[in-house]
Amino acid sequence: MKKVLILALTGAAAMTLAACSQNSRTQTEQAADAIAADAKATTQNASDDVEAATARALNSAENTIDRAGDKLDRAGDRAAAHADRAGDNIDRGLDRAGDKIEQGANNARQATGNALVRAGEDVRR
């Protein structure tokens, strides 16, 4: 009887251990699945964060380039306006210089004519 009882207890313990092992395997598989799902979610979140940060950086760079282009356009417009004004000033200066040269030539002709008239009068006398 003792042998039967020991045998029965040993069998019961073995069945309990077998059931425990299956339960442990199931729980281990579930834990592994949960860990894999967490790792996948973490990787996806990190990827989304990197993608969002990249998009923000590219947008910021694009906006900076646009602003720099606008500043260059305005600087070019200002330079063109200054060049136009400088050209206008040069034209006016050349016109005044031309007028003075013409006036000087007229005065020289007049003075030369007057000197020739006086010289002719002096020769006649």
C-alpha positions as semicolon CSV with decimal commas, in nm:
position;residue;x (nm);y (nm);z (nm)
1;M;0,000;0,000;0,000
2;K;0,280;0,235;0,077
3;K;0,425;0,164;-0,261
4;V;0,095;0,235;-0,429
5;L;0,054;0,555;-0,233
6;I;0,407;0,669;-0,318
7;L;0,348;0,574;-0,677
8;A;0,021;0,769;-0,682
9;L;0,180;1,072;-0,520
10;T;0,471;1,056;-0,761
11;G;0,229;1,033;-1,055
12;A;0,026;1,325;-0,921
13;A;0,342;1,529;-0,876
14;A;0,456;1,443;-1,227
15;M;0,121;1,547;-1,374
16;T;0,133;1,870;-1,173
17;L;0,483;1,941;-1,300
18;A;0,378;1,859;-1,656
19;A;0,082;2,096;-1,628
20;C;0,308;2,358;-1,470
21;S;0,557;2,320;-1,752
22;Q;0,288;2,374;-2,017
23;N;0,157;2,675;-1,826
24;S;0,513;2,808;-1,795
25;R;0,570;2,759;-2,168
26;T;0,246;2,940;-2,250
27;Q;0,334;3,229;-2,021
28;T;0,687;3,243;-2,162
29;E;0,551;3,255;-2,517
30;Q;0,306;3,528;-2,421
31;A;0,583;3,725;-2,251
32;A;0,804;3,686;-2,559
33;D;0,518;3,802;-2,782
34;A;0,462;4,103;-2,556
35;I;0,833;4,188;-2,561
36;A;0,841;4,160;-2,941
37;A;0,529;4,378;-2,972
38;D;0,683;4,637;-2,736
39;A;1,010;4,634;-2,930
40;K;0,820;4,676;-3,258
41;A;0,612;4,962;-3,116
42;T;0,923;5,130;-2,973
43;T;1,104;5,097;-3,307
44;Q;0,802;5,237;-3,493
45;N;0,776;5,529;-3,249
46;A;1,146;5,602;-3,286
47;S;1,116;5,584;-3,664
48;D;0,815;5,818;-3,658
49;D;1,004;6,060;-3,431
50;V;1,307;6,060;-3,661
51;E;1,084;6,111;-3,964
52;A;0,902;6,400;-3,797
53;A;1,229;6,560;-3,685
54;T;1,372;6,522;-4,035
55;A;1,062;6,683;-4,186
56;R;1,085;6,973;-3,940
57;A;1,455;7,019;-4,014
58;L;1,394;7,015;-4,390
59;N;1,105;7,262;-4,357
60;S;1,321;7,487;-4,144
61;A;1,606;7,470;-4,395
62;E;1,366;7,540;-4,682
63;N;1,221;7,840;-4,499
64;T;1,571;7,969;-4,424
65;I;1,672;7,931;-4,789
66;D;1,351;8,107;-4,899
67;R;1,420;8,398;-4,662
68;A;1,780;8,419;-4,783
69;G;1,658;8,421;-5,143
70;D;1,413;8,699;-5,061
71;K;1,692;8,901;-4,899
72;L;1,914;8,848;-5,202
73;D;1,631;8,959;-5,430
74;R;1,579;9,275;-5,226
75;A;1,955;9,340;-5,219
76;G;1,966;9,294;-5,597
77;D;1,675;9,535;-5,639
78;R;1,850;9,791;-5,418
79;A;2,176;9,747;-5,610
80;A;1,992;9,793;-5,940
81;A;1,822;10,107;-5,807
82;H;2,159;10,246;-5,690
83;A;2,313;10,165;-6,028
84;D;2,024;10,341;-6,205
85;R;2,069;10,648;-5,985
86;A;2,445;10,641;-6,041
87;G;2,386;10,614;-6,417
88;D;2,145;10,907;-6,401
89;N;2,400;11,111;-6,204
90;I;2,671;11,026;-6,458
91;D;2,440;11,126;-6,745
92;R;2,362;11,458;-6,578
93;G;2,731;11,517;-6,506
94;L;2,824;11,439;-6,866
95;D;2,548;11,667;-6,994
96;R;2,675;11,952;-6,773
97;A;3,033;11,886;-6,878
98;G;2,926;11,881;-7,244
99;D;2,736;12,208;-7,194
100;K;3,042;12,369;-7,032
101;I;3,270;12,243;-7,309
102;E;3,030;12,380;-7,568
103;Q;3,009;12,711;-7,383
104;G;3,389;12,720;-7,354
105;A;3,424;12,650;-7,729
106;N;3,171;12,925;-7,805
107;N;3,359;13,166;-7,580
108;A;3,690;13,067;-7,744
109;R;3,541;13,122;-8,094
110;Q;3,403;13,455;-7,986
111;A;3,731;13,559;-7,829
112;T;3,926;13,437;-8,134
113;G;3,688;13,624;-8,365
114;N;3,720;13,940;-8,158
115;A;4,099;13,908;-8,152
116;L;4,108;13,865;-8,531
117;V;3,882;14,168;-8,579
118;R;4,108;14,377;-8,356
119;A;4,416;14,243;-8,531
120;G;4,261;14,330;-8,866
121;E;4,179;14,679;-8,745
122;D;4,532;14,717;-8,616
123;V;4,669;14,608;-8,954
124;R;4,450;14,864;-9,136
125;R;4,570;15,148;-8,922
